[in-house]
Amino acid sequence: MTNKNGIIGLTIVIALISVYYLSFTFVSRNIKSKAVTYATDVKGEVDMKKKQRYIDSLWREDVYLGHTLQEVMERELNLGLDLQGGMHVVLEVAPADILKGMAGGNARSVAFQKALKTAAEDKAASNSGFINRFVAAYKDAAPNTSLASVFATSANRGKISGNSSESDVIKMLNTEMDGSIDRAFQITQARIDKFGVTNPSIQRLPGQNRILVELPGVDNPERVRRLLSGAAKLEFSEVYLTNELAAGLDGLGKYLTKQAEIEKASSKPAATVAATDTTKKPAAGGLAAQLEQKGDSTKTDSASIAAQSAALTSLFVPMPQGLGVYLKDTARASEILRRPEVRSLFPADLVFMWDRKGSEAGNNQLILPLYFIKKANGEAAMEGDVIVNANHDYDERGRPEVTMQMNGEGARKWRSLTARSVGRPVAIIIDNLVYTAPTVQGEIPNGNSSITGNFTVEETKDMSNVLKAGKLPAPTHIVEEAVVGSSLGAEAIQDGIWSSAVGLLIVLVFMFAYYSKAGWIADIALLINLFFLLGVMASLGAVLTLSGIAGIVLSIGMAVDANVLIYEGIKVELEAGKPFGQSVREGFKNSLTAIIDSNVTTLLTGIILYTFGTGLVLGFATTLVLGLLTSLFCAIFITRLLLEQQIKNGKTFNFYSGLTKNWFKDNHFDFVSQRRRFYIISSIIIVIGVGSFIFKGFGLGIDFKGGRSYVIRFENSVDADQLRTNMDEVLGSTTEVKTFGGQDQVKITTAYLIEETTPEADQKAEAKVMEAVKKIAGNPAKIVSSNKVGPTMAKDTLWSAVYAILLALAANFIYILIRFKRVAFSYGAVVSLGHDVIIILAIFSLFNGWLPWSLDIDQAFIGAILTMIGYSMNDTVVIYDRIRDYLADDKARGQSLSTVINNALNSTLSRTAVTGISVILVLIVLMIFGGAVIRGFTFCMLLGVIVGTYSSLFVAAPIVVDLLQREKNKEPLAVADAAAPAVATKKVKA
């Protein structure tokens, strides 16, 4: 083994990285466990607010190797929503509303409204952008009207004019559309901060006007829907100065002092963990005293001042604009400031608002500024609809600044506001968060202003985007949603752990039973592979989902394949009478090509899964791809190191057990002569399947047809037929009701109100479903998870799935052509894959409604199909590799093509059987223990392995025989010359 020390060094480095990153997971879990213990009362109930306060108190504190709790949780191996509960949302920015805002009053014309409607209706049929569809529709509706005359409004002054060309207008519309989506993204980010969840995820989906949001642990979906939907509200308000509120703040100090005394007298902690800050010490003449000197006429003695100062500074920190609160204390501060007795201390028009982002205060602490906003009768001085334009620029000293222009009404209001606010700050607010509060230098008469300060270029770009948010209505609609209850997540964790443990144990035992002592070496490599896989996932920030656990278990099953190829190669060398050490070295060398080729095809499919997949499919693809890479490393290098250590110690052993010694030895199955019989069998199944496609169709999941689904759990068993009748009566439409994971749990799917995207529609649909559920007397029930996919999202998902399958077929065709240099091999592989897909579809169509688990065609099914393609290609490539070697061998020159390929197929039977049995055993375990969520997904993969193995032997290889025979008949050559690749070797691989 060349560069052995380098491999050992690399292994140690990967191991240390894995240990380091996985350690964050253990530390985080330990702290969360302590938080639960801290928040659990004598009755065993957990106070979630108290638990959150405990975590908040450590959020910016060093807890592990110089890392704060925030950094520790960011580095831990995160659990997906299906394992811990939470909410997944896909938001879509409404392009029609953006165009209306840009057209102003012109949007009310009949032609404009007709074009908008046509553009929306054509979305399913056209792949062009919404703007292109609108432009085409508007030309049809108003052929003699130029686009410039529609969009050359005051809002777009300086960008286009009434004489602008059509291409210039379209360019401007696309630019503004992209900008609106960016603004929606930034606003969504700010809104997510309000949830206080750990490790939220938000990303703009590439090439789309959609934003993906995942909020782990969220238990109030209605609040999420309301906060994430709708247009942003931009406001400008005056700000109270701190010295103007001295009396109120002094009263707040007295109130906090009294509360501390009451808590102490009742033997309760004077302050919760979240409200304690040992880094601050109240100083003589503290905040209360400073405020009194600035205008409070109340007479207090020095002891009272000190007590009030201590009470205030235990929670609030003086800042230039007023007060701030340490991030860990904001929940407690907000709760105190909402109390009626505290509100009464301040002016009636005062509103407390937080800054959008905090500022570093040393010691890893983050202070969030608190503003005292003036709102007469709850109304801001002016709102953002008066903004015409905003841009980031540079002032005369080259510093980044923001410029903004207002319309006539806005200019008048702005003049009045700035005239009475000279020398005072004016807050720019969006969604009740203060983005900035610049000090007014003087009256601004014309509505053209610049905002300067210590800004970066990125900050001025963000701020200009925020200001534009008030210019155009850019509401976001929820087009896909999934809610997973925490109880269902806990069950999923248990299912995942059981399936992983049992699946791994079965594979380990099977390898030992088949290969005896050599099996133990493979088992050690598999365990190291699992450790490396989890470590790599943690280091990359990957999220572990239930489907990801399925991917881990399956990747372990498929990792067996590389070890099997190596071991079978070593067995061939040993049977040839070669020494043990030489057999090991040559066995590794000769199996390397088949290992690389078979894993690359699966890897290509995994990458396509990762690129096109979301949710369950994405989680599965992530672990499958990473698992393939780590399993390759462990099989090729770790197994080799372990075997060479045995050689170094002078030990030898057999690569079989007493039970398996003669398995698959001297096989002489005639695969080729029976090929037409198997062609007929496959054709009959395909014809029956096509008939089922036509007359019965498929059960489409909501991923592809749109709709709402709810998983509802009853206390006792429930009659699905009775519940279906209730649903049809209440919802007035056909509703699908299926038992899901047990007789006490059902999955309800309906298209009720699916065209409506408002939070009210979601609430109404859920209420209607529960109305039907409550008709089942004496059997209480609750929703444990829900899912919604809008029609446009469903159509896009369907097309993405079709593209993914076609791309997988094309990628594998090209790879096979490159590696085997004959179209016959590529054609055989692709026909075999098409055969597998059609048969799986036939089974899902024929047996839909007959089996006790879902056979819906959805994203999970497509993920399983693509995985099946990867596995089938893996199997086919190994067989092709052996066929290529046999055709290139000198012994083939005197044999018929059928004989050579029969011999090649017989020589691969042991590898095909061992790998197939390993993967099938793993998938059976997933079917039993993996839970209802992935049962249909697992069933599809199980069918895929069986059908894929069949097609590799009885479809892919026979097609190669027929095509090569046809070539031979057209151009008579020796078998080896006709079929061998450009570069041939005489070595027959294992």
FENPEZI-V574459 format. One record per helix or strand. SS is the DSSP state (2 for helix, 1 for strand). FROM is the first residue (numbers start at 0). TO is the last residue. If there is no record, write none. Layout:
((SS & FROM & TO) (SS & FROM & TO))
This chain:
((2 & 3 & 38) (1 & 39 & 39) (1 & 45 & 45) (2 & 47 & 57) (1 & 61 & 63) (1 & 66 & 67) (2 & 68 & 74) (1 & 77 & 78) (2 & 80 & 83) (1 & 85 & 92) (2 & 94 & 107) (2 & 109 & 123) (2 & 129 & 140) (2 & 146 & 150) (2 & 153 & 155) (2 & 165 & 194) (1 & 200 & 203) (1 & 209 & 215) (2 & 220 & 227) (1 & 233 & 238) (2 & 241 & 264) (2 & 272 & 274) (2 & 286 & 292) (2 & 301 & 312) (1 & 316 & 318) (1 & 321 & 325) (2 & 326 & 336) (2 & 339 & 342) (1 & 349 & 354) (1 & 358 & 359) (1 & 365 & 373) (1 & 375 & 375) (1 & 378 & 378) (1 & 381 & 382) (2 & 383 & 385) (1 & 386 & 393) (1 & 399 & 405) (2 & 407 & 418) (1 & 421 & 421) (1 & 424 & 429) (1 & 432 & 435) (1 & 438 & 439) (1 & 448 & 450) (2 & 456 & 467) (1 & 475 & 483) (2 & 485 & 514) (2 & 516 & 538) (1 & 542 & 543) (2 & 545 & 574) (2 & 579 & 611) (2 & 615 & 647) (2 & 674 & 694) (1 & 699 & 699) (2 & 701 & 704) (1 & 706 & 713) (2 & 719 & 730) (1 & 735 & 738) (1 & 744 & 749) (2 & 758 & 772) (1 & 780 & 788) (2 & 790 & 819) (2 & 822 & 845) (1 & 856 & 856) (2 & 858 & 887) (2 & 889 & 893) (2 & 896 & 906) (2 & 908 & 928) (2 & 931 & 969) (2 & 974 & 978))
